[in-house]
């Protein structure tokens, strides 16, 4: 499921606003106390931003009470002032008086609490009037399904909307709309971001629903009966008085992980473009042009995040031909030029894809983007094939460092790649990305050493 712009930019906007708030408050406190700004003030502001990120203070509104927002603000202020006090005790950074401590604490508490409660109120009103709304499907016309439907209908500020409930057995209810059998949900799932499934639904049907949601990048949440429930790797949350269990949340679903990955992509791709591609493209371009007519770069449509298409760049390694989109090449393809063969074996033909990374179509680490025709051949044959497109494709990935690179010859080749791609998403961390990067570079160096020796 692709994140909405609101979910992507609101945390950043929230952090920026609190940065401005603490900066203004600190400046004002210095003004009224005639104190000078020092490096320690900058460090304090930086530490506050880290507290915001660590405590996820931007999770305001949907299913969160005003009391929790108040407690979160007070807890963060306590951590900040406690840390400043402890550090100052040992390093003697500030000379405190009871009056200055009380004044600073009072001003800061009033500012932060007022700001967060105001944001909470604005978000509630915004969602109640139809902003930042999630359209969801409810499966199961039983007590849990009906209670959940009534809860979201009676609390519009949650920003969750549903037209009714799907159930295989027709149930007449004056207050809760019946939308039809579960097959109707399969046919009308476009625009649905989440599906809430009652735990009383038949196990086989529930499994089919979860598999369908996985393939269509719809988040699954279970409405459980919590008595004697065994929890294993579930994300448990509560929507007012309704317990909800998420069963397919991944590390990159958290905005700070995807932001960190994007930052990593921009830094590395910028470096490669400036210091490597800046001379590699002209140099390789002369050799490519010398050996055959045609463009320096080969572009082809590939599937990206959410199944969208983008133009993928590579150094052209073959002579111009009409079968480039129909017949997939290997390292011994007769259409390869002599230099093109070296580019393919060494994987240097993929270097222009750092441009795709810079513009956001790809990531450095992720599932390899296959030709669309190849994807179409295996989409129905391989279970959960569409999960490869839940996040951005990559220049290299876990499958490639595990030996699955080059031409896909059979079902086993593609199935193994899909399994490794899904494992990567489930276990993502920045250290995992760094490990894959390191192994990729070492692999390329070993290949190039072999080519030089032969």
ZIJOQUI-V594534 format. One record per residue. N is the residue number from 0. RES is the residue in three letters. D_LAST is the distance of its C-alpha to the last C-alpha in whole Angstrom. Layout:
# ZIJOQUI-V594534
N/RES/D_LAST, N/RES/D_LAST
This chain:
# ZIJOQUI-V594534
0/UNK/47, 1/UNK/47, 2/UNK/49, 3/UNK/52, 4/UNK/52, 5/UNK/55, 6/UNK/53, 7/UNK/50, 8/UNK/52, 9/UNK/55, 10/UNK/54, 11/UNK/52, 12/UNK/56, 13/UNK/58, 14/UNK/56, 15/UNK/56, 16/UNK/60, 17/UNK/60, 18/UNK/58, 19/UNK/61, 20/UNK/64, 21/UNK/63, 22/UNK/62, 23/UNK/66, 24/UNK/68, 25/UNK/66, 26/UNK/67, 27/UNK/70, 28/UNK/71, 29/UNK/70, 30/UNK/72, 31/UNK/75, 32/UNK/75, 33/UNK/74, 34/UNK/71, 35/UNK/67, 36/UNK/64, 37/UNK/62, 38/UNK/58, 39/UNK/59, 40/UNK/61, 41/UNK/57, 42/UNK/56, 43/UNK/59, 44/UNK/58, 45/UNK/54, 46/UNK/55, 47/UNK/58, 48/UNK/55, 49/UNK/53, 50/UNK/56, 51/UNK/56, 52/UNK/52, 53/UNK/53, 54/UNK/56, 55/UNK/55, 56/UNK/58, 57/UNK/58, 58/UNK/58, 59/UNK/62, 60/UNK/64, 61/UNK/63, 62/UNK/64, 63/UNK/65, 64/UNK/68, 65/UNK/70, 66/UNK/71, 67/UNK/67, 68/UNK/66, 69/UNK/69, 70/UNK/68, 71/UNK/64, 72/UNK/65, 73/UNK/67, 74/UNK/65, 75/UNK/62, 76/UNK/65, 77/UNK/66, 78/UNK/62, 79/UNK/62, 80/UNK/65, 81/UNK/65, 82/UNK/62, 83/UNK/63, 84/UNK/66, 85/UNK/64, 86/UNK/62, 87/UNK/65, 88/UNK/67, 89/UNK/64, 90/UNK/63, 91/UNK/66, 92/UNK/65, 93/UNK/68, 94/UNK/71, 95/UNK/73, 96/UNK/76, 97/UNK/78, 98/UNK/79, 99/UNK/75, 100/UNK/73, 101/UNK/76, 102/UNK/76, 103/UNK/72, 104/UNK/71, 105/UNK/74, 106/UNK/73, 107/UNK/69, 108/UNK/70, 109/UNK/72, 110/UNK/70, 111/UNK/67, 112/UNK/69, 113/UNK/71, 114/UNK/67, 115/UNK/66, 116/UNK/69, 117/UNK/69, 118/UNK/66, 119/UNK/66, 120/UNK/70, 121/UNK/68, 122/UNK/65, 123/UNK/68, 124/UNK/70, 125/UNK/66, 126/UNK/65, 127/UNK/69, 128/UNK/69, 129/UNK/66, 130/UNK/63, 131/UNK/60, 132/UNK/61, 133/UNK/59, 134/UNK/60, 135/UNK/60, 136/UNK/61, 137/UNK/63, 138/UNK/63, 139/UNK/66, 140/UNK/69, 141/UNK/70, 142/UNK/72, 143/UNK/68, 144/UNK/67, 145/UNK/71, 146/UNK/71, 147/UNK/68, 148/UNK/69, 149/UNK/72, 150/UNK/70, 151/UNK/68, 152/UNK/71, 153/UNK/73, 154/UNK/71, 155/UNK/69, 156/UNK/68, 157/UNK/65, 158/UNK/64, 159/UNK/63, 160/UNK/65, 161/UNK/65, 162/UNK/67, 163/UNK/68, 164/UNK/67, 165/UNK/65, 166/UNK/66, 167/UNK/66, 168/UNK/70, 169/UNK/72, 170/UNK/74, 171/UNK/77, 172/UNK/77, 173/UNK/79, 174/UNK/77, 175/UNK/74, 176/UNK/72, 177/UNK/71, 178/UNK/68, 179/UNK/67, 180/UNK/65, 181/UNK/62, 182/UNK/60, 183/UNK/62, 184/UNK/60, 185/UNK/56, 186/UNK/58, 187/UNK/59, 188/UNK/56, 189/UNK/55, 190/UNK/56, 191/UNK/56, 192/UNK/54, 193/UNK/55, 194/UNK/57, 195/UNK/60, 196/UNK/60, 197/UNK/63, 198/UNK/62, 199/UNK/65, 200/UNK/63, 201/UNK/62, 202/UNK/59, 203/UNK/57, 204/UNK/58, 205/UNK/57, 206/UNK/53, 207/UNK/53, 208/UNK/54, 209/UNK/52, 210/UNK/49, 211/UNK/50, 212/UNK/50, 213/UNK/47, 214/UNK/46, 215/UNK/48, 216/UNK/47, 217/UNK/51, 218/UNK/51, 219/UNK/53, 220/UNK/56, 221/UNK/59, 222/UNK/62, 223/UNK/63, 224/UNK/66, 225/UNK/65, 226/UNK/68, 227/UNK/66, 228/UNK/62, 229/UNK/59, 230/UNK/57, 231/UNK/53, 232/UNK/50, 233/UNK/53, 234/UNK/54, 235/UNK/57, 236/UNK/60, 237/UNK/63, 238/UNK/65, 239/UNK/68, 240/UNK/69, 241/UNK/67, 242/UNK/64, 243/UNK/61, 244/UNK/57, 245/UNK/54, 246/UNK/52, 247/UNK/48, 248/UNK/48, 249/UNK/44, 250/UNK/43, 251/UNK/42, 252/UNK/46, 253/UNK/47, 254/UNK/47, 255/UNK/46, 256/UNK/43, 257/UNK/42, 258/UNK/43, 259/UNK/41, 260/UNK/38, 261/UNK/39, 262/UNK/39, 263/UNK/36, 264/UNK/34, 265/UNK/36, 266/UNK/35, 267/UNK/31, 268/UNK/31, 269/UNK/33, 270/UNK/31, 271/UNK/28, 272/UNK/30, 273/UNK/31, 274/UNK/28, 275/UNK/25, 276/UNK/26, 277/UNK/28, 278/UNK/26, 279/UNK/23, 280/UNK/25, 281/UNK/26, 282/UNK/23, 283/UNK/21, 284/UNK/24, 285/UNK/24, 286/UNK/20, 287/UNK/22, 288/UNK/25, 289/UNK/23, 290/UNK/21, 291/UNK/24, 292/UNK/28, 293/UNK/29, 294/UNK/29, 295/UNK/26, 296/UNK/27, 297/UNK/28, 298/UNK/31, 299/UNK/32, 300/UNK/35, 301/UNK/34, 302/UNK/36, 303/UNK/37, 304/UNK/40, 305/UNK/43, 306/UNK/41, 307/UNK/42, 308/UNK/39, 309/UNK/37, 310/UNK/35, 311/UNK/31, 312/UNK/29, 313/UNK/25, 314/UNK/23, 315/UNK/23, 316/UNK/20, 317/UNK/22, 318/UNK/24, 319/UNK/28, 320/UNK/29, 321/UNK/32, 322/UNK/31, 323/UNK/29, 324/UNK/32, 325/UNK/32, 326/UNK/29, 327/UNK/26, 328/UNK/23, 329/UNK/20, 330/UNK/16, 331/UNK/16, 332/UNK/20, 333/UNK/20, 334/UNK/22, 335/UNK/19, 336/UNK/18, 337/UNK/14, 338/UNK/15, 339/UNK/17, 340/UNK/14, 341/UNK/12, 342/UNK/15, 343/UNK/16, 344/UNK/13, 345/UNK/13, 346/UNK/17, 347/UNK/18, 348/UNK/20, 349/UNK/22, 350/UNK/23, 351/UNK/26, 352/UNK/28, 353/UNK/29, 354/UNK/31, 355/UNK/33, 356/UNK/33, 357/UNK/35, 358/UNK/37, 359/UNK/38, 360/UNK/36, 361/UNK/34, 362/UNK/33, 363/UNK/30, 364/UNK/30, 365/UNK/32, 366/UNK/31, 367/UNK/29, 368/UNK/31, 369/UNK/30, 370/UNK/31, 371/UNK/35, 372/UNK/35, 373/UNK/33, 374/UNK/35, 375/UNK/38, 376/UNK/37, 377/UNK/37, 378/UNK/40, 379/UNK/42, 380/UNK/40, 381/UNK/39, 382/UNK/42, 383/UNK/42, 384/UNK/39, 385/UNK/41, 386/UNK/40, 387/UNK/37, 388/UNK/39, 389/UNK/41, 390/UNK/39, 391/UNK/36, 392/UNK/33, 393/UNK/30, 394/UNK/27, 395/UNK/25, 396/UNK/28, 397/UNK/28, 398/UNK/27, 399/UNK/24, 400/UNK/23, 401/UNK/24, 402/UNK/22, 403/UNK/24, 404/UNK/21, 405/UNK/20, 406/UNK/23, 407/UNK/26, 408/UNK/27, 409/UNK/30, 410/UNK/33, 411/UNK/31, 412/UNK/28, 413/UNK/31, 414/UNK/33, 415/UNK/31, 416/UNK/30, 417/UNK/34, 418/UNK/35, 419/UNK/32, 420/UNK/33, 421/UNK/37, 422/UNK/36, 423/UNK/35, 424/UNK/38, 425/UNK/40, 426/UNK/39, 427/UNK/38, 428/UNK/38, 429/UNK/36, 430/UNK/35, 431/UNK/33, 432/UNK/32, 433/UNK/30, 434/UNK/29, 435/UNK/27, 436/UNK/26, 437/UNK/25, 438/UNK/23, 439/UNK/21, 440/UNK/20, 441/UNK/18, 442/UNK/17, 443/UNK/15, 444/UNK/14, 445/UNK/12, 446/UNK/11, 447/UNK/10, 448/UNK/9, 449/UNK/6, 450/UNK/5, 451/UNK/5, 452/UNK/4, 453/UNK/0
